[in-house]
Amino acid sequence: MAVKAGYKQTEVGVIPDDWDVSTVGAEFEIKLGKMLDSEKNVGVPKPYLGNKSVQWGRIDLSDLPTVPMTRADLEKYRLRDGDLLVCEGGDVGRAALWNSPLEECYYQKALHRLRPLRGFDSRLMVELLRQWSDRGLLANYVTQTSIAHLPREKFMGVPMPVPPVPEQRAIATALSDVDALLSALEQLLAKKRDLKQAAMQQLLTGQTRLPGCHGEWKVKTLGELFNFSGGYSASRDQLSNEGHCYLHYGDIHGAKKTCIDTGADFEDIPKLDISLKQISPGSLLEDGDVVFVDASEDDAGTSRHVVVVNKNGLPFISGLHTIVAKSKTDELAHEYRRYCFQTAAIQKQFSFYAVGTKVSGISKSNIPKLTIPVPSVPEQTAIAAILADMDAELAALEQRLTKNRILKQGMMQELLTGRTRLL
């Protein structure tokens, strides 16, 4: 295939004629950090960054450990403003710039420290590393033992495109602007989630009452409100794209929302090709049923659940490791059920009744003992409407964040290959 005029074919792909090809080792000084050895390390304890501290485009300074360092170590491993840190193991290539949020900090051997030798923009290098990671381009340079590693010698030999310095800066600035937008959206999303959590805690416990809502709340056990039954045991291997909708406990653990709609979510719901004659009535899900998991790898996960929206009455089978709650009364509005099991108080009760070591579980005999405050149905509906509006706002922000992430990916593809020129 012919290369477009003004471009050339190179080992890093098609790039503009005025771009060069170099290697990471030619453009950057690469140094591994301090080896951690509790028996050999001596000196003054100093904070250091490990692999987990370096996330894509940011440094996580929470819970920084310390390591004893000699005077020679202090000179050799002290970070400077603008140092580029790259993960040597784990998520190989994950990178972020050190912008001196602490007056003094060091780094361990799980990280490569890069400093430009010929003026290559380190911000642009972060973007190249992200692109290489996304495309798996570092796989040929990784040493695989129990976990992946990127040895310094191999890292030095990785080929890279080198645009002219002014264009490097222009590309890096454009991508940094998008990163700033993404960061602002992520922060706004986190703030809105916190506000929703606070609103739930206030509204679902009666600490804050809505205008026009009066009267005392009742306290009910879940056993007074629901009948409980188990799900049908089928493994992931039995699921396919054909048959009846099937709710696997793993899909509850992985759900981002607390309801599942057989209409809106039909295509994404796994299917089980089985005769309904083999399914007990208690395992067939109806509109308004609440489905809890009966096992989790941690106590916090024992309260995971979804509310079923099944207005079209499709056959929907609750699966392995689930507990199905079917209404005895009409005291809980369907919309309210999406929120009322998310308070700290009821999650604490789930943790109290959870048993197990590696896996925590709650039984059908214990879940009916849990208690929940129950306002009048009109107040439930009003509370649910407010929280649903907050959910809609969160969903819109998440969609906007996703679109901008896709935009960033497209920009990277255009700018890092020179298809689109900024200068």
N, C-alpha and C positions, 0 to 999 in steps of 0.2 A: 504494500500500500504506500503510495507516494506521500511524502511529508510536505505539508503546506509551506509555501514560500515564507522565509523569515524564521523557520524553525528547523531543528535538527534532531536526528535520532541519536540517543545516548544510552548509557547503561542505566540511567534513572528514568528513561522514557523520553518522550518528545518534549523539548524545551526550546525557548527562543534562542536564536543564534547568538545573542549577546550575553547569554547566561553561561556560566562555567559549570563543570562537574568537579567536585573535590571529594574528600572523605572527612568523616567526623574528626579523625585524629589530626588531619592537616589544618582544620579550622579551629579546633579547641584543644586546650590542655585538659587532659582527663586524669583525675586522681580519685582513687577509692578512699573511703574514710577509715576511721579508727576501728581496729579489731577489738571486739569486746571479749575480755577474758578476766573473770573475777579473781582468778588466782595470780595473774601477772600484772594487771593494771594497777598502777600506783600513782599518787600525786593528789592534786586538788580536784574535788568533784565539780564537774561542769555539765551544764545541760547539753543534750545532743539530739539531733534528728535521726530517727530510724526510718525504715521503709514505709511504715504506716503513716508517718507524718507528712509524706509527700503525696498529695493527691493531684489530680489533673488541674494544673493552673493555680493551685493554692497550697499553702503550708498550714497544716493543722498543728497548733501549738498546745493543744490540751494534753495535760498529764505528761509533760516532757520528763523523761528519766535523766539521770546523771551518770557519769562515768569518771573515775579518777584519771587525771591527765598530768603528765610531766610537762616541764617547760618546753621541751622539744615538741610534744604533742600539741601544745597550745599554739605554737607557731605554725605547725603543719596542717592542722585540721580546723582552724578558726575560719568561719564563714565571712565573706565580704559581701557588701551590698552588690546585687546583680549576679551573684553566683547562680548557675543553673544546676539543679539537683535532679538526677535521673535514677530511677529505681533499677538496681542491678539484678534483683530477683523478684519473684512473685509476679506482679503485673509489670513485666519487663518493659522499660521505656517510659513508664509514667513519670511525668516531669513537672517541675514548677520552679519559679524564680524566687530566690531569697532576697527580700526587700528590706532586710534589717528591722523586723518588728521587735526584736530583742537586741539589746546592746551587745550581748556576747552569746554566741551559740556555736556548736560544733556538729560534726556528722559522723556516722558510723560506716562500717565497711559495706553495708547493704546498699550504699548509695555511691554513684559516680558524681563527682563535682566537676563541672565544665566551666572553663574560662576562655573567652575568645582569644585566639592568637593573631587573627588578621582582621578583626573588626566585624565578624559576622554577628548579626543582631540576635541575641539570645531569645528574645520574644518569638522571633520567627522559628528558631530551633525548637521551641516548645510545640509549635503548630506542626512542624515536620514530624516530630516524634509522635504526636497524637495521630497524624495521618498514617504513619508507618504502623503504629499499633493497631489502628482500626482495620487496616488491610492485611495484617499479619506479615508485613514485610520484614520484620525483625526475626522471624522464625528461623531463617537460615543461619543466623548468627548466635542463636541461643544454645547453651549447653543444658541438656535435660537430664537431671538426676531425679531426686525426689520432688524438687521444684525447679522451675526454669531459672536459668542464670544467664546474664549477658556479660561475659568476661571482657575486661578492659581491652585486651588485644584484638578481640573480634569487633568490639564496638568501634575501635579506632578505624577499622577498615570499611565501615559502612559508607557506601557512596551517597552523596547528597548534591542537590542542585544549588548553585550559588548565583543568585541574581546580583546585579549591581547594587552597591550599598544603599543608594537613595531609594531604590525599588524595594529592597529588603525592609527598610523602615516604613515605607508606605504600606506594604502588605501587612506588616506586623501591627501597624496602627489601626488599619481597617478591621483586622480580625480582633484586635483588643477592644475596639469600640463595640463589636458584637458581643464579646465576652462580658463587657460592662453591662450591656443590656440584659444578657442572660442572668448575670449575677443579681441585678436589681430585681428581675422577675422572680428569681429563686427566693430572695429575701422577702419580697412582698408576699409570695405564696406561703412561706414559713410563718410570717406574721398573721396572715389570714387564717391559717390552720390553728395557730395559738388562740386567736380570737374566738374561733368556733369552739375549740376545746373549753375555753373559759365560759362561753355562753351555754354550752351543754351542761357544764358543772353547775351553773347558776339556775338554769331553767328546769333541768331534770331532777333537781333535788328540792325545788320550791324555795330556794334562797332568794330568787328574784321571781316575782309574780307579774304576769302581763296585765295591762289595763283591762278592767272588767272581769278579771278572774278572781273568784273568791271561794271560800269553803275549804274545809280541811281535806287533806289527802288521806287516802287509806294506805295501809301497808299490807301487802299480799305476798304469800309465798308463790313461787312459780308452780308448785303443785296444785294450788287453788285455781290458777289461771290456765294451766295446760295439762294435757295428757302427753306422756312421753313414750317414744318407741325408738327402736334402732333402725339402722339402714341395711340395705342389701349388700352383701360382701362380694365385690368384684374387683379384680386387680386392674391396674393401668393397662396391662397387656390385652385385656378383653375389650377395651374401649376402641371405638372407631368413629367414622363420620356418618354411620348409618344406625338406625334403630331409635330407641327412646332416649330422651334427655336423661343424663345421669350426673348427679352431683357428687364428685369425689372430695374427700376431706382435704386433700392437698389444694384443691381449687378454692376452698374456703380460706385456708391459711394464706394463699397467695392473692386473694381478692383485694382490690383497692377500694371497694365500696361494700356496704353492708346489705345490699339487696341484689337479687339476681332475677332478671325478667325473661321469661320464656319467649316473649315477643321480641324485645329489643336485642337480647343476647343469644338468640337461638343458634346462630351460626357458630358461636364461640363455645357453646356448651358441649362437652363430650357426649357421645352417644353409646348406648349399650344395646346390642341386637339380641333381645331376649323376649320370651313370651311373658306378658304381664300376669299370666296365671301363676308364675313362679314367685311373684312379688306380693308380700303381705300388704294389706291396706295401709298399715302404719308407715310403710316405707314409700308410699306414693304421695308426692308433695302437692298440696293445694295452695290456692292463693291465701297469703297471710301466714303460712306456716313459718316457724323459725327453726333453723337448722344449726345446731351447735356441733363443734368438733368434740370428740371424747378423749383426744390425746394431743399432746404437744411436746416439743423438745424443751420447752420452758414453761413455767407457771403462767406467765403473762399470756401465752398463746391459748390457754385452756378456755378463755372467754370468747375466742373467735367464733363468729356466727354470720349467717346471712338470713335475710327475710325473703321469702319467695313471693314474687309477683307472677301469678299464673292465671291471668284473667281469661285467657283462651282455653283453659282447662286441658292443656296438653299433658299426656302421660310424662311424669317427671319422677325419676327414681332417686331417692336419697341413698348414698352409698356407704362404703366401708368407713368405720370409725366416725360415724355421725350419730347425733341424737336429735330426733325430730320432735318438735313441740307443736302440738295441735290444740287450738283453742277449746277450752271448756265453756268460756263465757265471752261476752262482747265488751268486756271492760277495758281492753287495750285496743286502741285504733291501729289499723294496719300501718299507717304512716309513722306512728309513734314508735312502733316496734323497731324501726331502723335505728333509733337513737337511744332508747331507754336502757339498753344493756351495755352501754359504753361508759357509764359513770365509774369513777374511781371506787365507789362503795361496792358496786356489784362485782367489779373485777377483783376486788379484794376478797369477796366471798368465794369466787371461783378458785382463787389461789389457796384459800383456806381449806377447801374440800379436795384440792388436787392431791393425788398420791402418786408415788413413783420416784425413781432415781434419775436414770437417763431420760426417761419419758414420763411426763406428768399427765395424769388422766383424771377425768371426773366421770362418775358413774350415773346411770339412770336412777339409782336409788338416792343419790345425794343432790342432784340438780334440783329436784322439787323442793328442797329445803331452803333454797336461796330466797331472799325477800327483796321486794322492789316497791318503792312508793308509787301510788297510782292516783293521779289527779282525775278530775272529771273528763269525759271524752271530749267535750268542747275545748277544754284547756289543753288536752293532749294534741288536738288538731291544730290549735294556734301555735303551740310550741314547735310541732313538727314542721309547720309552714315556714317559720322563721329559720329553722335549721336547714330546711330544704333550699331556701333562698341562698343561704351561705354556701351550701354544697354546689349550687349552680354557679356562684361566683368563683369558687375554687376550681370547678371544672373548666370554666372559661379561661382562667389564668393558666391552668395546666395545658390547655390546648394552645394558647398563645406561646407558652414556653416551648412546647414541642415544635411548633411551626418555626420559631426562631432558631432552634437547634438544627432543624433541617436546613434552614437558610444558611447557617454557619457551615454545615457540611458542604453545601453547594459552593459557597464562597471559597472554602479551602481547596476544593477540587479545581476551581478556575484559577485562583491566584497562585497556588503553590506549584502549578504546572506551567504558568505563564500563558494559559489560554486567554485570560483576561489581563490586560496590562493597565497598571495604574499610572505609569509614567511614560 
